């Protein structure tokens, strides 16, 4: 079966010689710009994973992310991130960046 293949400039394959129209870029916009009336924010939630994280609040854990490992005390779990206390400094890690977590062993501290 014959299939049309595009090679190069689209004007070479134009079926009609219709004039091209270009908008006047110097014209001033007349509509008023404003914020949208209804904005809906969505978050991907993994209920079982966050439930397991809730069970480990206050424990020393190792969180492996897409960029590396962090060892610290799990401070808080939210719908989109966890708070890990590493040597007194709080790290907020997005849930979508966590690959896995485990309880920290004494040798990894």
Backbone as a printed PyTorch tensor [residue, N CA C, xyz], in Angstrom:
tensor([[[  0.8460,  -1.1830,   0.0000],
         [  0.0000,   0.0000,   0.0000],
         [  0.8880,   1.2420,   0.0000]],

        [[  0.4580,   2.2440,  -0.7150],
         [  1.2090,   3.4820,  -0.8130],
         [  1.0770,   4.2830,   0.4700]],

        [[  2.1940,   4.6840,   1.0540],
         [  2.1970,   5.5180,   2.2590],
         [  2.9360,   6.8070,   1.9460]],

        [[  2.3330,   7.9030,   2.3570],
         [  2.9380,   9.2040,   2.1280],
         [  4.0940,   9.3980,   3.0920]],

        [[  5.2290,   9.7950,   2.5830],
         [  6.3800,  10.0750,   3.4250],
         [  6.7530,  11.5290,   3.2560]],

        [[  7.0830,  12.1660,   4.3520],
         [  7.4280,  13.5760,   4.3550],
         [  8.9300,  13.7330,   4.3410]],

        [[  9.4270,  14.4550,   3.3750],
         [ 10.8480,  14.7710,   3.2950],
         [ 10.9930,  16.2540,   3.0150]],

        [[ 11.5620,  16.9880,   3.9310],
         [ 11.8960,  18.3810,   3.6620],
         [ 10.8110,  19.3720,   3.9640]],

        [[ 10.7230,  20.4080,   3.1380],
         [  9.8570,  21.5540,   3.3440],
         [  8.4010,  21.2000,   3.0580]],

        [[  7.4570,  21.5570,   3.9370],
         [  6.0580,  21.2300,   3.6850],
         [  5.4850,  21.9690,   2.4770]],

        [[  6.0830,  23.0740,   2.0650],
         [  5.5790,  23.7980,   0.9060],
         [  5.7720,  22.9920,  -0.3760]],

        [[  6.7270,  22.0750,  -0.3820],
         [  6.9490,  21.2420,  -1.5540],
         [  5.8010,  20.2840,  -1.7850]],

        [[  5.0750,  19.9380,  -0.7190],
         [  4.0040,  18.9630,  -0.8240],
         [  2.6280,  19.6130,  -0.7170]],

        [[  2.5330,  20.9120,  -0.8220],
         [  1.2520,  21.5960,  -0.6910],
         [  0.3560,  21.2360,  -1.8650]],

        [[ -0.9090,  20.8950,  -1.5630],
         [ -1.8440,  20.5170,  -2.6030],
         [ -2.4760,  21.7330,  -3.2660]],

        [[ -2.5660,  22.8150,  -2.5470],
         [ -3.1410,  24.0320,  -3.1200],
         [ -2.1870,  25.1910,  -2.8530]],

        [[ -2.3650,  26.2270,  -3.5880],
         [ -1.5110,  27.3980,  -3.4210],
         [ -2.2460,  28.4660,  -2.6290]],

        [[ -2.7370,  28.1110,  -1.4650],
         [ -3.4500,  29.0590,  -0.6090],
         [ -2.4480,  30.0550,  -0.0390]],

        [[ -2.8510,  31.3350,   0.0540],
         [ -1.9300,  32.3290,   0.6110],
         [ -1.7160,  32.0740,   2.0960]],

        [[ -0.5340,  32.3810,   2.5730],
         [ -0.2290,  32.2080,   3.9840],
         [ -0.5840,  33.4820,   4.7350]],

        [[ -1.1890,  33.3090,   5.8990],
         [ -1.6010,  34.4330,   6.7150],
         [ -0.7620,  34.4490,   7.9820]],

        [[ -0.2480,  35.5770,   8.3200],
         [  0.5410,  35.7360,   9.5270],
         [ -0.1620,  36.7330,  10.4300]],

        [[ -0.2070,  36.4210,  11.7280],
         [ -0.8310,  37.3280,  12.6810],
         [  0.0190,  38.5700,  12.8960]],

        [[ -0.6440,  39.6590,  13.1860],
         [  0.0590,  40.9000,  13.4630],
         [  0.5900,  40.8340,  14.8920]],

        [[  1.8740,  40.7360,  15.0690],
         [  2.4680,  40.5840,  16.3940],
         [  2.5040,  41.8990,  17.1680]],

        [[  2.2400,  43.0030,  16.5080],
         [  2.2640,  44.2900,  17.1870],
         [  0.9320,  44.6180,  17.8590]],

        [[ -0.1020,  43.8440,  17.6040],
         [ -1.4190,  44.1400,  18.1680],
         [ -1.3970,  43.9090,  19.6760]],

        [[ -2.0740,  44.7620,  20.4210],
         [ -2.1510,  44.6710,  21.8730],
         [ -3.2220,  43.6690,  22.2710]],

        [[ -2.9370,  42.8350,  23.2660],
         [ -3.9420,  41.8940,  23.7540],
         [ -5.0320,  42.6440,  24.4950]],

        [[ -6.2810,  42.2110,  24.3010],
         [ -7.3970,  42.9050,  24.9270],
         [ -7.9100,  42.1910,  26.1690]],

        [[ -7.6540,  40.8740,  26.3180],
         [ -8.1850,  40.1790,  27.4880],
         [ -7.3380,  40.4990,  28.7150]],

        [[ -7.9800,  40.4150,  29.8660],
         [ -7.2650,  40.6650,  31.1100],
         [ -6.7220,  39.3350,  31.6280]],

        [[ -5.5000,  39.3660,  32.0790],
         [ -4.8830,  38.1600,  32.6050],
         [ -5.1580,  38.0740,  34.1020]],

        [[ -5.5060,  36.9010,  34.5500],
         [ -5.7780,  36.7160,  35.9720],
         [ -5.5660,  35.2750,  36.3610]],

        [[ -5.7230,  35.0020,  37.6210],
         [ -5.5720,  33.6420,  38.1060],
         [ -6.8110,  32.8260,  37.7660]],

        [[ -6.6520,  31.5480,  37.5100],
         [ -7.8270,  30.7140,  37.2420],
         [ -8.6920,  30.5810,  38.4890]],

        [[ -9.9860,  30.4260,  38.2680],
         [-10.9140,  30.3420,  39.3950],
         [-10.7630,  29.0430,  40.1720]],

        [[-10.5960,  27.9370,  39.4640],
         [-10.5420,  26.6340,  40.1190],
         [ -9.2020,  25.9810,  39.8170]],

        [[ -8.4420,  25.7160,  40.8670],
         [ -7.1590,  25.0410,  40.7230],
         [ -7.2210,  23.7730,  41.5730]],

        [[ -6.8760,  22.6420,  40.9620],
         [ -6.9010,  21.3800,  41.6890],
         [ -5.4860,  20.8040,  41.7090]],

        [[ -4.9630,  20.6000,  42.8980],
         [ -3.6560,  19.9910,  43.0590],
         [ -3.8380,  18.5040,  43.3340]],

        [[ -3.0440,  17.6870,  42.6910],
         [ -3.1380,  16.2560,  42.9110],
         [ -1.7800,  15.7090,  43.3290]],

        [[ -1.8150,  14.6710,  44.1470],
         [ -0.6040,  14.0210,  44.6310],
         [ -0.8100,  12.5140,  44.5040]],

        [[  0.1690,  11.8260,  43.9520],
         [  0.0980,  10.3720,  43.8870],
         [  0.3950,   9.8130,  45.2770]],

        [[ -0.5380,   9.0700,  45.8270],
         [ -0.4070,   8.5530,  47.1940],
         [ -0.2660,   7.0280,  47.1310]],

        [[  0.6970,   6.5200,  47.8700],
         [  0.8800,   5.0770,  48.0010],
         [  0.5390,   4.7050,  49.4430]],

        [[ -0.6810,   4.2770,  49.7060],
         [ -1.1300,   4.1110,  51.0960],
         [ -0.3570,   3.0690,  51.8970]],

        [[ -0.0190,   1.9430,  51.3160],
         [  0.6970,   0.9110,  52.0660],
         [  2.1180,   1.3500,  52.4120]],

        [[  2.7710,   2.0280,  51.4660],
         [  4.1330,   2.5000,  51.7060],
         [  4.1440,   3.5520,  52.8130]],

        [[  3.2140,   4.4940,  52.7740],
         [  3.1640,   5.5200,  53.8260],
         [  2.7470,   4.9130,  55.1600]],

        [[  1.9140,   3.8690,  55.1340],
         [  1.5320,   3.1980,  56.3820],
         [  2.7520,   2.5390,  57.0250]],

        [[  3.6000,   1.9250,  56.2160],
         [  4.8290,   1.3380,  56.7490],
         [  5.7560,   2.4110,  57.2970]],

        [[  5.8350,   3.5380,  56.6240],
         [  6.6720,   4.6300,  57.1200],
         [  6.1490,   5.1500,  58.4530]],

        [[  4.8150,   5.2560,  58.5960],
         [  4.2320,   5.7100,  59.8600],
         [  4.6210,   4.7940,  61.0160]],

        [[  4.7660,   3.5050,  60.7550],
         [  5.1250,   2.5530,  61.8050],
         [  6.5680,   2.7270,  62.2630]],

        [[  7.3980,   3.4280,  61.4760],
         [  8.8130,   3.5870,  61.8130],
         [  9.1630,   4.9950,  62.3060]],

        [[  8.1650,   5.8190,  62.6380],
         [  8.4440,   7.1700,  63.1420],
         [  9.1760,   7.0560,  64.4830]],

        [[ 10.2660,   7.7920,  64.6120],
         [ 11.0670,   7.7840,  65.8260],
         [ 12.2090,   6.7850,  65.8020]],

        [[ 12.2760,   5.9350,  64.7840],
         [ 13.3400,   4.9380,  64.6850],
         [ 14.4220,   5.4070,  63.7250]],

        [[ 15.6260,   4.8820,  63.9310],
         [ 16.7270,   5.1460,  62.9960],
         [ 16.5210,   4.2790,  61.7680]],

        [[ 16.4660,   4.9080,  60.5950],
         [ 16.2610,   4.1690,  59.3580],
         [ 17.2560,   4.6400,  58.3020]],

        [[ 17.4100,   3.8230,  57.2710],
         [ 18.2140,   4.1690,  56.0970],
         [ 17.2470,   4.3340,  54.9470]],

        [[ 17.2230,   5.5230,  54.3460],
         [ 16.3710,   5.7740,  53.1850],
         [ 17.2640,   5.8390,  51.9550]],

        [[ 16.9870,   4.9730,  50.9860],
         [ 17.7180,   4.9790,  49.7320],
         [ 16.8760,   5.7200,  48.7070]],

        [[ 17.4290,   6.8100,  48.1890],
         [ 16.7320,   7.6100,  47.1830],
         [ 17.3600,   7.3700,  45.8270]],

        [[ 16.8700,   8.0780,  44.8340],
         [ 17.4070,   7.9350,  43.4810],
         [ 18.8110,   8.5030,  43.3740]],

        [[ 19.2480,   9.3120,  44.3550],
         [ 20.5850,   9.9110,  44.3000],
         [ 21.5370,   9.3770,  45.3650]],

        [[ 21.0530,   8.6220,  46.3310],
         [ 21.9500,   8.1060,  47.3590],
         [ 21.2030,   7.6630,  48.6110]],

        [[ 21.9810,   7.4160,  49.6830],
         [ 21.4080,   6.9530,  50.9510],
         [ 21.5040,   8.0340,  52.0050]],

        [[ 20.5070,   8.0530,  52.8770],
         [ 20.5020,   8.9250,  54.0430],
         [ 20.1850,   8.0800,  55.2660]],

        [[ 20.9400,   8.2770,  56.3420],
         [ 20.7230,   7.5560,  57.5930],
         [ 20.3430,   8.5780,  58.6450]],

        [[ 19.2110,   8.3380,  59.3170],
         [ 18.7730,   9.2650,  60.3480],
         [ 17.5140,   8.7640,  61.0210]],

        [[ 16.9400,   9.6280,  61.8600],
         [ 15.7160,   9.3060,  62.5830],
         [ 14.5260,   9.8360,  61.8000]],

        [[ 13.5510,   8.9610,  61.5580],
         [ 12.3460,   9.3770,  60.8430],
         [ 11.5230,  10.2580,  61.7660]],

        [[ 11.3440,  11.5150,  61.3780],
         [ 10.6800,  12.5020,  62.2250],
         [  9.1990,  12.6290,  61.9090]],

        [[  8.8440,  12.6740,  60.6230],
         [  7.4510,  12.9110,  60.2440],
         [  7.1880,  12.3140,  58.8740]],

        [[  5.9230,  11.9380,  58.6300],
         [  5.4890,  11.4220,  57.3290],
         [  4.2910,  12.2400,  56.8880]],

        [[  4.3620,  12.8080,  55.6800],
         [  3.2550,  13.5710,  55.1080],
         [  2.7580,  12.8560,  53.8570]],

        [[  1.7900,  13.4640,  53.1840],
         [  1.2310,  12.8320,  51.9920],
         [  2.1940,  12.8370,  50.8160]],

        [[  3.1430,  13.7890,  50.8050],
         [  4.0500,  13.8680,  49.6570],
         [  5.5210,  13.8040,  50.0330]],

        [[  5.8620,  13.8340,  51.3170],
         [  7.2690,  13.7800,  51.7140],
         [  7.4170,  13.2160,  53.1170]],

        [[  8.6590,  12.8540,  53.4470],
         [  9.0040,  12.4440,  54.8120],
         [ 10.0670,  13.4020,  55.3300]],

        [[ 10.1250,  13.5310,  56.6440],
         [ 11.1440,  14.3580,  57.2810],
         [ 12.0820,  13.4370,  58.0300]],

        [[ 13.3580,  13.5010,  57.6530],
         [ 14.3870,  12.6610,  58.2590],
         [ 15.3620,  13.5670,  58.9930]],

        [[ 15.5990,  13.2690,  60.2740],
         [ 16.5320,  14.0460,  61.0900],
         [ 17.9060,  13.3820,  61.0160]],

        [[ 18.8430,  14.0430,  60.3230],
         [ 20.2010,  13.5150,  60.1640],
         [ 21.1430,  14.4290,  60.9290]],

        [[ 21.6390,  13.9480,  62.0600],
         [ 22.5760,  14.6980,  62.9130],
         [ 22.0530,  16.0950,  63.2550]],

        [[ 20.7880,  16.1690,  63.6230],
         [ 20.1810,  17.4320,  64.0250],
         [ 19.6900,  18.3040,  62.8770]],

        [[ 19.9250,  17.9060,  61.6500],
         [ 19.4710,  18.6680,  60.4780],
         [ 18.3230,  17.9210,  59.8170]],

        [[ 17.2170,  18.6180,  59.5770],
         [ 16.0320,  17.9810,  59.0080],
         [ 16.1140,  17.9770,  57.4850]],

        [[ 15.8920,  16.7980,  56.9190],
         [ 15.8570,  16.6320,  55.4650],
         [ 14.4360,  16.2610,  55.0670]],

        [[ 13.9010,  16.9630,  54.0960],
         [ 12.5650,  16.6750,  53.5760],
         [ 12.7420,  15.9320,  52.2580]],

        [[ 12.3110,  14.6840,  52.2270],
         [ 12.5160,  13.8140,  51.0750],
         [ 11.1580,  13.5060,  50.4550]],

        [[ 11.0430,  13.7560,  49.1690],
         [  9.7920,  13.4660,  48.4690],
         [  9.5940,  11.9560,  48.3740]],

        [[  8.3570,  11.5040,  48.5510],
         [  8.0590,  10.0790,  48.5120],
         [  8.3560,   9.4720,  47.1510]],

        [[  8.1540,  10.2290,  46.0900],
         [  8.3830,   9.6840,  44.7500],
         [  9.8670,   9.4520,  44.4730]],

        [[ 10.7670,  10.0260,  45.2920],
         [ 12.2020,   9.8340,  45.1060],
         [ 12.7590,   8.6830,  45.9430]],

        [[ 11.9540,   8.1300,  46.8430],
         [ 12.4170,   7.0430,  47.6990],
         [ 12.3280,   5.7220,  46.9430]],

        [[ 13.4390,   4.9970,  46.8970],
         [ 13.4620,   3.6830,  46.2690],
         [ 13.0470,   2.6320,  47.2980]],

        [[ 13.7010,   2.6510,  48.4580],
         [ 13.3100,   1.7770,  49.5580],
         [ 13.8780,   2.3340,  50.8590]],

        [[ 13.4050,   1.7760,  51.9940],
         [ 13.9570,   2.1490,  53.2960],
         [ 14.0830,   0.8850,  54.1330]],

        [[ 14.9690,   0.9520,  55.1280],
         [ 15.1750,  -0.1720,  56.0290],
         [ 15.6000,   0.3510,  57.3920]],

        [[ 15.4710,  -0.4840,  58.4020],
         [ 15.9080,  -0.1040,  59.7400],
         [ 17.4340,  -0.0790,  59.7500]],

        [[ 18.0060,   0.9640,  60.3420],
         [ 19.4570,   1.1370,  60.3490],
         [ 20.0940,   0.1680,  61.3210]],

        [[ 21.2110,  -0.4030,  60.9090],
         [ 21.9890,  -1.2690,  61.7890],
         [ 23.0160,  -0.3900,  62.5000]],

        [[ 23.5520,  -0.8970,  63.5670],
         [ 24.5330,  -0.1220,  64.3390],
         [ 25.7820,   0.1540,  63.5230]],

        [[ 26.1420,  -0.7240,  62.5900],
         [ 27.3560,  -0.5230,  61.7950],
         [ 27.2100,   0.5930,  60.7710]],

        [[ 25.9460,   0.9280,  60.3670],
         [ 25.7520,   1.9620,  59.3630],
         [ 25.5840,   3.3530,  59.9720]],

        [[ 25.6650,   3.4470,  61.3050],
         [ 25.4880,   4.7540,  61.9610],
         [ 26.7400,   5.5230,  62.0160]]])
